């Protein structure tokens, strides 16, 4: 049995996005994020046109966790622009 020298850990962080020109409904946002593997995020929809995602993501390191979350979120919300990480 081999041991993984870098076991996965949970990383908690928040990403904030400005949505694209098309304004999806809250349900559409939630469905799109779920389809893009963002089920490990708490979604904040407070300001129209903006979105915050509070992630608890498992990864080998913080960089991998954040980069994979950004990739997944942008896949689920095409045209969304990351404004804060």
TACOR-V86908 format. One line per field, one symbol per residue. ss: DSSP state (H for helix, E for strand, L for the rest). phi: phi as a letter, one per 20 degrees, with the letter a starting at -180 (. if undefined). psi: psi as a letter, one per 30 degrees, with the letter a starting at -180 (. if undefined). Layout:
# TACOR-V86908
ss: ???
phi: ???
psi: ???
This chain:
# TACOR-V86908
ss: LLLLLLLLEEEEEEEEEELLLLLLLHHHHHHHHHHLLLLLEEEELLLLLEEEEEEEEEELLHHHHHHHHHHHHHHHLLLLEEEEL
phi: .edffcffceddacddcdffffdffgfffffffffemdfeceedcfegncbcceecdeafbfffffffffgfffffcgnfdfdac
psi: kkkkfikklkkklkkkkklaekjlleeeeeeeeefghhfgkkkkhekkflkkjjkjkklfleeeeeeeeeeeefefikfkkkfk.
